[in-house]
Amino acid sequence: MLRFIKHRLVGLWAILALTGCASAVDLSETSRGTHLRPEVLQTAPYPIQALLPTGKDYKTLRVYIEGDGHAWATRTQPSTDPTPRKSIMAAFAAEDSEPAVYLARPCQFVMADGCKPALWTSDRFGRAAVDAMNSALNSLKARYKTQTFELVGYSGGAAIALILAGERNDVRQVRTIAGNLDPNTWVRLKHLTPLSESLSPLAYSARLAIIPQQHLIGEDDQVIPAGVLKAYLQQLKPLCTSTVVVPGATHDNGYASAWRAARDQPFKCETTN
């Protein structure tokens, strides 16, 4: 059970001590003048920071899932607060004209008992993290009488979106931006320590293979190599997928125009061999 919550500002002081940096995403400012409002969903086993629409009933919700955030303070030192310094997901949700929600990841923006660095490093796609995100979707479904979700995941949030789609029966499609679709291939290509307690989207291949998916990848993304998407598609062999290579895009810049162009348009399925 949650015993206490402290807002992200507290954790920022610890970050300052490690890195000297002084900024994080201000969701109140991001959502100012939009149809969204910041709210913490009291989900288990961790609360989830969200931007929620002010309306009542939405048959379908587009849910933007945050990336891994500020997981590491240095190359070898985990951050004490994974709250992102920048969020293209919050910005995209705020400007979306369709019913949309932004969901942060566990321990971003709001800290609770059990928030330990392993949750945003080795266990970032682990059972506890996935359970919290599943709980958040259930909360949205009850509040807005939602029947289906479209999940949009950025970076590590793409792996979470795919795992959620693999575990649920109410996700009609998944879109990803600079997505870590195959964490096992990612750590191998980047020569990183394996994510020992994390789940893999490919463990849900049977379910994911029949869910329509669109993946936007950056031409100049050095964080998530193109080989991650290639390995994922080769193993999954989805029935309906679309890949958009965004010219000049890095891992966290250059997607705005491409996303706006793709967001509300049905995509043409490609075949994978």
C-alpha positions, 0 to 999 in steps of 0.5 A: 500500500502507498504510504506517502507520496512526494512530488518530483520537486523533492527528487530534483534536489538530489539530481542537482547534487549529482548533475548540476542540472536544474530542469524537469518537465512542467506538466501544468505549463505543458497542458495550459490552455488545452483540454488536459489537466494534471492528475496523479492516478492512485494505482497499484503498486505505484501511483502514475502521473497523468494528463487527463481530458476534462470530458466524461465518456470516450469510447476510444482513448489515445494514450501517450506513454512516456519513455524511460526519463532521466534513468541515469545521472551518469553513465554508471550512476542511476538517477535518484529521480527518473522524471524526464527533463523533456517530454515529447509525449506530454506535448503530443498529448496536449496538442492532440485534437482526439481524446488523449491521455498522457501517462508517465512511468512509475516514479516519474513526477511522483515518488512513493514507497518502493521507488528504487533505482532498479525500477527505472534501470534493470526492472524498467519493463518488469512485472511491477512497472507493467502492473502499475501501467495496467492499473492506470489503463483500468482506471481510465477505462472505468472513469471514461467508460472507454472500450478500446485504447490506441497506445503510443509509446516513446522510447522505452514506453514503446516496450511498455505499450507492446507488453500492455497490448500483449496482456490486454484485449482492449488495445486496437493498435499500437504506434511507437516513436523512437521505440525500444521494441526489442530490449534484448536486442537493444542491450546486445547492440549497445553492449549494455548490461541485460535488463535482468528483471524486465519483460520482453514484448516478444514474449507476447508474439502470438497476440502482438502479431495480430495487432496493427502497429506503426513505428516511427524511427529517427534516421539519426537516432543513435540511442535506439539503433534501427537494428532493434526494429529490424530484429523485432519485425523479423521475430514477430512477423506481424500481419499489419505493420507500417514503418516511417523513417523520419529524416534527420530525427535523433532520439528525442528531436525531429518527430513533431511534423511526422507525428502530426502527419501520421497521427490521425491517418490510417496506415497502410500495412506492410508485409514482413518476410 
